């Protein structure tokens, strides 16, 4: 049994999201419900602060116990509609845990608990953007927290604001570097055209897919809660692309200036 499918319940199924168990998807549940001791998955460990493997923890019970009794205990819990807990331990340090709880009502499976939260698992990924985002970093992490709680419009407002701030920062760079820059055309444009006008200063992929971000010009009241949730990952990616580019430019500038100062210092040294 591949460990790939074992990712789904702990890492992909959202909190309070229900999924119907059927023949096709049974392999997602099967390892957890009949033979949990073999279950494991790779995931960011919030204590190690890096990727680790989490393995099912037997809580001192023997393998034989699980072989003999586990599936019966699970059946009883399902019959009585009792929550089923799964505890996993980080392979680097046993005090680092991952925990989730399922409630199974016949063929309906709901995840009713999880630790660490989706937000905590996500937030480490944006840590590298802290310095380039400056004041917007708080809003970025807030957006991710809200989105992981399925709050669509609320999370989207923050993300849209950060995206617009980044576009505005890029506009300032463009108008500073380009003497033909016409601000009035830019200000009167929708997001689609703004991105096009900044095409030399933004990542290509963002420019090519700019129609997606045209939606950002819409008022938040024009979008449904679900539309906001669906848009979120793409807008987040677009923001990260712009930020990656900024980090790259910053590193490049640092290397250039360090080479420059080395060269001038060396020339000075040989002059004397
Ligand atoms: Zn760990």
Boltz pocket constraint, residues with backbone or C-beta under 6 A from the ligand:
constraints:
  - pocket:
      binder: B
      contacts: [[A, 45], [A, 46], [A, 47], [A, 48], [A, 49], [A, 50], [A, 52], [A, 90], [A, 91], [A, 92], [A, 93], [A, 96]]
      max_distance: 6.0
